[in-house]
């Protein structure tokens, strides 16, 4: 369940943060498949009933933890030009490669659970797409992207590379990859 409007006492922010941190630590230590609410509760010092009152599943806890981290670590840059904005955005996004176990676990859960898939798509994936779309919209307004270029296809290209490399782990997601992808996109839009 992904609805945050449950009845009862309001969330204690310190407890919430402890639970989210514990979920990330447990996930990194054990992997998504072995992650449990019991493990999160033990590590955070919170009770299982508290966790289940606030979140419906381990995937929901991890999704909230990921959203909190994305808000802090992946801002939308405004460097004044499409190439600079893309490099800054991709470097910040790719710098989060240590989030791989989180993203892979949530994607796997989304493939198995249609209800969670909608929450993951609506709350996380679409918000990250919107961040990149903001960069592209600014570039259109500055005249850096031709009018006939489909911005959704550009977003798909960026996230296609990201997810493909995350899933297969065959090539790095690093600053070099970010710079090369930014250069490829800039050439494509002119």
Phi and psi restraints in degrees (value plus and minus 20) as a CYANA .aco file:
   2 UNK   PHI    -135.4   -95.4
   2 UNK   PSI     -10.7    29.3
   3 UNK   PHI    -102.9   -62.9
   3 UNK   PSI     100.4   140.4
   4 UNK   PHI    -105.0   -65.0
   4 UNK   PSI     -18.9    21.1
   5 UNK   PHI    -116.2   -76.2
   5 UNK   PSI      29.2    69.2
   6 UNK   PHI    -101.0   -61.0
   6 UNK   PSI     135.3   175.3
   7 UNK   PHI    -103.5   -63.5
   7 UNK   PSI     146.0   186.0
   8 UNK   PHI      94.1   134.1
   8 UNK   PSI    -187.8  -147.8
   9 UNK   PHI     -83.8   -43.8
   9 UNK   PSI     125.6   165.6
  10 UNK   PHI     -86.9   -46.9
  10 UNK   PSI     136.9   176.9
  11 UNK   PHI     -86.1   -46.1
  11 UNK   PSI     119.8   159.8
  12 UNK   PHI    -105.3   -65.3
  12 UNK   PSI     100.0   140.0
  13 UNK   PHI     -82.6   -42.6
  13 UNK   PSI     -56.7   -16.7
  14 UNK   PHI     -84.8   -44.8
  14 UNK   PSI     -60.7   -20.7
  15 UNK   PHI     -87.2   -47.2
  15 UNK   PSI     -62.6   -22.6
  16 UNK   PHI     -77.9   -37.9
  16 UNK   PSI     -68.5   -28.5
  17 UNK   PHI     -83.0   -43.0
  17 UNK   PSI     -58.5   -18.5
  18 UNK   PHI     -84.0   -44.0
  18 UNK   PSI     -60.6   -20.6
  19 UNK   PHI     -85.9   -45.9
  19 UNK   PSI     -64.9   -24.9
  20 UNK   PHI     -84.5   -44.5
  20 UNK   PSI     -62.1   -22.1
  21 UNK   PHI     -84.1   -44.1
  21 UNK   PSI     -61.7   -21.7
  22 UNK   PHI     -83.6   -43.6
  22 UNK   PSI     -59.4   -19.4
  23 UNK   PHI     -81.0   -41.0
  23 UNK   PSI     -64.6   -24.6
  24 UNK   PHI     -84.8   -44.8
  24 UNK   PSI     -65.3   -25.3
  25 UNK   PHI     -81.9   -41.9
  25 UNK   PSI     -64.7   -24.7
  26 UNK   PHI     -83.1   -43.1
  26 UNK   PSI     -62.5   -22.5
  27 UNK   PHI     -82.5   -42.5
  27 UNK   PSI     -65.3   -25.3
  28 UNK   PHI     -85.9   -45.9
  28 UNK   PSI     -55.9   -15.9
  29 UNK   PHI     -97.4   -57.4
  29 UNK   PSI     -59.5   -19.5
  30 UNK   PHI    -131.1   -91.1
  30 UNK   PSI     -40.8    -0.8
  31 UNK   PHI      70.5   110.5
  31 UNK   PSI     140.7   180.7
  32 UNK   PHI     -85.0   -45.0
  32 UNK   PSI     -61.5   -21.5
  33 UNK   PHI     -79.6   -39.6
  33 UNK   PSI     -54.7   -14.7
  34 UNK   PHI    -114.5   -74.5
  34 UNK   PSI     -22.8    17.2
  35 UNK   PHI     -87.3   -47.3
  35 UNK   PSI     113.1   153.1
  36 UNK   PHI    -154.3  -114.3
  36 UNK   PSI     136.7   176.7
  37 UNK   PHI     -82.7   -42.7
  37 UNK   PSI     -56.6   -16.6
  38 UNK   PHI     -80.0   -40.0
  38 UNK   PSI     -64.3   -24.3
  39 UNK   PHI     -85.6   -45.6
  39 UNK   PSI     -60.8   -20.8
  40 UNK   PHI     -82.7   -42.7
  40 UNK   PSI     -64.3   -24.3
  41 UNK   PHI     -81.9   -41.9
  41 UNK   PSI     -66.8   -26.8
  42 UNK   PHI     -82.0   -42.0
  42 UNK   PSI     -63.9   -23.9
  43 UNK   PHI     -90.1   -50.1
  43 UNK   PSI     -56.1   -16.1
  44 UNK   PHI    -105.0   -65.0
  44 UNK   PSI     -39.9     0.1
  45 UNK   PHI      62.3   102.3
  45 UNK   PSI     -14.9    25.1
  46 UNK   PHI    -113.9   -73.9
  46 UNK   PSI     137.3   177.3
  47 UNK   PHI    -102.7   -62.7
  47 UNK   PSI     132.1   172.1
  48 UNK   PHI     -77.2   -37.2
  48 UNK   PSI     -60.5   -20.5
  49 UNK   PHI     -79.6   -39.6
  49 UNK   PSI     -55.7   -15.7
  50 UNK   PHI     -83.3   -43.3
  50 UNK   PSI     -66.2   -26.2
  51 UNK   PHI     -82.7   -42.7
  51 UNK   PSI     -67.0   -27.0
  52 UNK   PHI     -88.8   -48.8
  52 UNK   PSI     -44.9    -4.9
  53 UNK   PHI     -90.7   -50.7
  53 UNK   PSI     -53.3   -13.3
  54 UNK   PHI    -113.9   -73.9
  54 UNK   PSI     -48.8    -8.8
  55 UNK   PHI    -155.9  -115.9
  55 UNK   PSI     127.9   167.9
  56 UNK   PHI    -106.5   -66.5
  56 UNK   PSI     -38.7     1.3
  57 UNK   PHI    -180.0  -140.0
  57 UNK   PSI     149.3   189.3
  58 UNK   PHI     -83.4   -43.4
  58 UNK   PSI     -54.7   -14.7
  59 UNK   PHI     -82.2   -42.2
  59 UNK   PSI     -58.8   -18.8
  60 UNK   PHI     -86.4   -46.4
  60 UNK   PSI     -58.1   -18.1
  61 UNK   PHI     -83.1   -43.1
  61 UNK   PSI     -68.2   -28.2
  62 UNK   PHI     -84.8   -44.8
  62 UNK   PSI     -59.2   -19.2
  63 UNK   PHI     -80.5   -40.5
  63 UNK   PSI     -65.0   -25.0
  64 UNK   PHI     -83.0   -43.0
  64 UNK   PSI     -59.1   -19.1
  65 UNK   PHI     -82.9   -42.9
  65 UNK   PSI     -63.0   -23.0
  66 UNK   PHI     -83.7   -43.7
  66 UNK   PSI     -62.9   -22.9
  67 UNK   PHI     -81.8   -41.8
  67 UNK   PSI     -62.3   -22.3
  68 UNK   PHI     -81.2   -41.2
  68 UNK   PSI     -63.3   -23.3
  69 UNK   PHI     -87.7   -47.7
  69 UNK   PSI     -60.6   -20.6
  70 UNK   PHI     -83.9   -43.9
  70 UNK   PSI     -57.8   -17.8
  71 UNK   PHI     -82.2   -42.2
  71 UNK   PSI     -53.8   -13.8
  72 UNK   PHI    -105.9   -65.9
  72 UNK   PSI     -62.2   -22.2
  73 UNK   PHI    -118.0   -78.0
  73 UNK   PSI     -29.3    10.7
  74 UNK   PHI    -150.6  -110.6
  74 UNK   PSI      44.7    84.7
  75 UNK   PHI     -92.0   -52.0
  75 UNK   PSI     145.2   185.2
  76 UNK   PHI    -112.2   -72.2
  76 UNK   PSI      90.5   130.5
  77 UNK   PHI     -94.2   -54.2
  77 UNK   PSI     133.8   173.8
  78 UNK   PHI    -155.8  -115.8
  78 UNK   PSI      67.5   107.5
  79 UNK   PHI    -113.8   -73.8
  79 UNK   PSI     -23.9    16.1
  80 UNK   PHI      79.2   119.2
  80 UNK   PSI     -29.2    10.8
  81 UNK   PHI    -169.5  -129.5
  81 UNK   PSI     134.9   174.9
  82 UNK   PHI     -79.0   -39.0
  82 UNK   PSI     -69.1   -29.1
  83 UNK   PHI     -78.3   -38.3
  83 UNK   PSI     -65.4   -25.4
  84 UNK   PHI     -87.2   -47.2
  84 UNK   PSI     -61.0   -21.0
  85 UNK   PHI     -82.8   -42.8
  85 UNK   PSI     -64.0   -24.0
  86 UNK   PHI     -83.8   -43.8
  86 UNK   PSI     -65.0   -25.0
  87 UNK   PHI     -81.3   -41.3
  87 UNK   PSI     -66.1   -26.1
  88 UNK   PHI     -82.4   -42.4
  88 UNK   PSI     -64.7   -24.7
  89 UNK   PHI     -85.2   -45.2
  89 UNK   PSI     -68.7   -28.7
  90 UNK   PHI     -87.0   -47.0
  90 UNK   PSI     -59.4   -19.4
  91 UNK   PHI     -82.8   -42.8
  91 UNK   PSI     -63.2   -23.2
  92 UNK   PHI     -84.5   -44.5
  92 UNK   PSI     -60.7   -20.7
  93 UNK   PHI     -88.0   -48.0
  93 UNK   PSI     -67.8   -27.8
  94 UNK   PHI     -91.1   -51.1
  94 UNK   PSI     -45.5    -5.5
  95 UNK   PHI     -82.4   -42.4
  95 UNK   PSI     -39.5     0.5
  96 UNK   PHI    -105.7   -65.7
  96 UNK   PSI       4.4    44.4
  97 UNK   PHI     -80.7   -40.7
  97 UNK   PSI     -38.8     1.2
  98 UNK   PHI     -92.5   -52.5
  98 UNK   PSI     -26.7    13.3
  99 UNK   PHI    -103.0   -63.0
  99 UNK   PSI     -20.1    19.9
 100 UNK   PHI     -70.1   -30.1
 100 UNK   PSI     -69.0   -29.0
 101 UNK   PHI     -81.4   -41.4
 101 UNK   PSI     -53.2   -13.2
 102 UNK   PHI     -88.4   -48.4
 102 UNK   PSI     -70.8   -30.8
 103 UNK   PHI     -84.7   -44.7
 103 UNK   PSI     -62.6   -22.6
 104 UNK   PHI     -83.9   -43.9
 104 UNK   PSI     -63.9   -23.9
 105 UNK   PHI     -81.6   -41.6
 105 UNK   PSI     -64.4   -24.4
 106 UNK   PHI     -88.7   -48.7
 106 UNK   PSI     -57.8   -17.8
 107 UNK   PHI     -84.7   -44.7
 107 UNK   PSI     -62.2   -22.2
 108 UNK   PHI     -80.9   -40.9
 108 UNK   PSI     -64.2   -24.2
 109 UNK   PHI     -82.7   -42.7
 109 UNK   PSI     -60.2   -20.2
 110 UNK   PHI     -84.0   -44.0
 110 UNK   PSI     -53.7   -13.7
 111 UNK   PHI     -90.2   -50.2
 111 UNK   PSI     -47.0    -7.0
 112 UNK   PHI    -114.4   -74.4
 112 UNK   PSI     -43.0    -3.0
 113 UNK   PHI    -148.3  -108.3
 113 UNK   PSI      82.4   122.4
 114 UNK   PHI     -80.8   -40.8
 114 UNK   PSI     -53.0   -13.0
 115 UNK   PHI     -87.1   -47.1
 115 UNK   PSI     -66.4   -26.4
 116 UNK   PHI     -86.4   -46.4
 116 UNK   PSI     -56.2   -16.2
 117 UNK   PHI     -75.8   -35.8
 117 UNK   PSI     -62.4   -22.4
 118 UNK   PHI     -85.0   -45.0
 118 UNK   PSI     -63.5   -23.5
 119 UNK   PHI     -83.6   -43.6
 119 UNK   PSI     -64.4   -24.4
 120 UNK   PHI     -82.5   -42.5
 120 UNK   PSI     -65.6   -25.6
 121 UNK   PHI     -84.3   -44.3
 121 UNK   PSI     -71.1   -31.1
 122 UNK   PHI     -89.0   -49.0
 122 UNK   PSI     -60.9   -20.9
 123 UNK   PHI    -108.0   -68.0
 123 UNK   PSI     -54.2   -14.2
 124 UNK   PHI    -130.3   -90.3
 124 UNK   PSI     -80.7   -40.7
 125 UNK   PHI     -79.9   -39.9
 125 UNK   PSI     -65.8   -25.8
 126 UNK   PHI     -88.1   -48.1
 126 UNK   PSI     -50.8   -10.8
 127 UNK   PHI     -89.3   -49.3
 127 UNK   PSI     -57.0   -17.0
 128 UNK   PHI     -90.9   -50.9
 128 UNK   PSI     -57.8   -17.8
 129 UNK   PHI     -82.8   -42.8
 129 UNK   PSI     -61.4   -21.4
 130 UNK   PHI     -83.0   -43.0
 130 UNK   PSI     -56.4   -16.4
 131 UNK   PHI     -83.0   -43.0
 131 UNK   PSI     -66.0   -26.0
 132 UNK   PHI     -87.9   -47.9
 132 UNK   PSI     -58.2   -18.2
 133 UNK   PHI     -81.5   -41.5
 133 UNK   PSI     -55.8   -15.8
 134 UNK   PHI     -79.7   -39.7
 134 UNK   PSI     -62.5   -22.5
 135 UNK   PHI     -82.5   -42.5
 135 UNK   PSI     -64.5   -24.5
 136 UNK   PHI     -87.3   -47.3
 136 UNK   PSI     -59.4   -19.4
 137 UNK   PHI     -82.4   -42.4
 137 UNK   PSI     -60.0   -20.0
 138 UNK   PHI     -83.1   -43.1
 138 UNK   PSI     -59.5   -19.5
 139 UNK   PHI     -86.7   -46.7
 139 UNK   PSI     -56.8   -16.8
 140 UNK   PHI     -82.2   -42.2
 140 UNK   PSI     -66.1   -26.1
 141 UNK   PHI     -81.7   -41.7
 141 UNK   PSI     -51.8   -11.8
 142 UNK   PHI    -104.2   -64.2
 142 UNK   PSI     -24.3    15.7
 143 UNK   PHI      61.8   101.8
 143 UNK   PSI      -2.2    37.8
 144 UNK   PHI    -107.7   -67.7
 144 UNK   PSI     -33.1     6.9
 145 UNK   PHI    -142.0  -102.0
 145 UNK   PSI     109.9   149.9
 146 UNK   PHI     -81.5   -41.5
 146 UNK   PSI     127.9   167.9
 147 UNK   PHI     -83.1   -43.1
 147 UNK   PSI     -47.2    -7.2
 148 UNK   PHI    -108.8   -68.8
 148 UNK   PSI     -14.9    25.1
 149 UNK   PHI    -103.0   -63.0
 149 UNK   PSI     112.8   152.8
 150 UNK   PHI    -105.1   -65.1
 150 UNK   PSI      87.8   127.8
 151 UNK   PHI     -84.9   -44.9
 151 UNK   PSI     -49.5    -9.5
 152 UNK   PHI     -86.2   -46.2
 152 UNK   PSI     -54.4   -14.4
 153 UNK   PHI     -87.0   -47.0
 153 UNK   PSI     -59.3   -19.3
 154 UNK   PHI     -82.1   -42.1
 154 UNK   PSI     -62.4   -22.4
 155 UNK   PHI     -83.0   -43.0
 155 UNK   PSI     -62.4   -22.4
 156 UNK   PHI     -81.0   -41.0
 156 UNK   PSI     -59.2   -19.2
 157 UNK   PHI     -81.6   -41.6
 157 UNK   PSI     -68.4   -28.4
 158 UNK   PHI     -80.6   -40.6
 158 UNK   PSI     -71.5   -31.5
 159 UNK   PHI     -95.2   -55.2
 159 UNK   PSI     -43.1    -3.1
 160 UNK   PHI     -83.3   -43.3
 160 UNK   PSI     -65.6   -25.6
 161 UNK   PHI     -82.0   -42.0
 161 UNK   PSI     -66.6   -26.6
 162 UNK   PHI     -77.7   -37.7
 162 UNK   PSI     -74.2   -34.2
 163 UNK   PHI     -87.8   -47.8
 163 UNK   PSI     -57.6   -17.6
 164 UNK   PHI     -82.0   -42.0
 164 UNK   PSI     -65.6   -25.6
 165 UNK   PHI     -91.0   -51.0
 165 UNK   PSI     -53.0   -13.0
 166 UNK   PHI     -85.3   -45.3
 166 UNK   PSI     -66.2   -26.2
 167 UNK   PHI     -88.8   -48.8
 167 UNK   PSI     -64.8   -24.8
 168 UNK   PHI    -110.4   -70.4
 168 UNK   PSI     -44.8    -4.8
 169 UNK   PHI      34.0    74.0
 169 UNK   PSI      16.5    56.5
 170 UNK   PHI    -112.0   -72.0
 170 UNK   PSI     -44.1    -4.1
 171 UNK   PHI    -159.2  -119.2
 171 UNK   PSI     135.0   175.0
 172 UNK   PHI     -93.5   -53.5
 172 UNK   PSI     133.4   173.4
 173 UNK   PHI    -126.6   -86.6
 173 UNK   PSI      73.3   113.3
 174 UNK   PHI    -158.7  -118.7
 174 UNK   PSI    -193.0  -153.0
 175 UNK   PHI     -83.0   -43.0
 175 UNK   PSI     -54.3   -14.3
 176 UNK   PHI     -83.4   -43.4
 176 UNK   PSI     -65.7   -25.7
 177 UNK   PHI     -83.0   -43.0
 177 UNK   PSI     -60.5   -20.5
 178 UNK   PHI     -82.3   -42.3
 178 UNK   PSI     -64.4   -24.4
 179 UNK   PHI     -85.5   -45.5
 179 UNK   PSI     -63.7   -23.7
 180 UNK   PHI     -84.7   -44.7
 180 UNK   PSI     -61.4   -21.4
 181 UNK   PHI     -87.6   -47.6
 181 UNK   PSI     -60.2   -20.2
 182 UNK   PHI     -80.8   -40.8
 182 UNK   PSI     -64.8   -24.8
 183 UNK   PHI     -82.5   -42.5
 183 UNK   PSI     -60.7   -20.7
 184 UNK   PHI     -81.8   -41.8
 184 UNK   PSI     -64.8   -24.8
 185 UNK   PHI     -86.0   -46.0
 185 UNK   PSI     -61.8   -21.8
 186 UNK   PHI     -82.1   -42.1
 186 UNK   PSI     -62.1   -22.1
 187 UNK   PHI     -83.4   -43.4
 187 UNK   PSI     -57.4   -17.4
 188 UNK   PHI     -90.2   -50.2
 188 UNK   PSI     -48.7    -8.7
 189 UNK   PHI    -110.9   -70.9
 189 UNK   PSI     -24.2    15.8
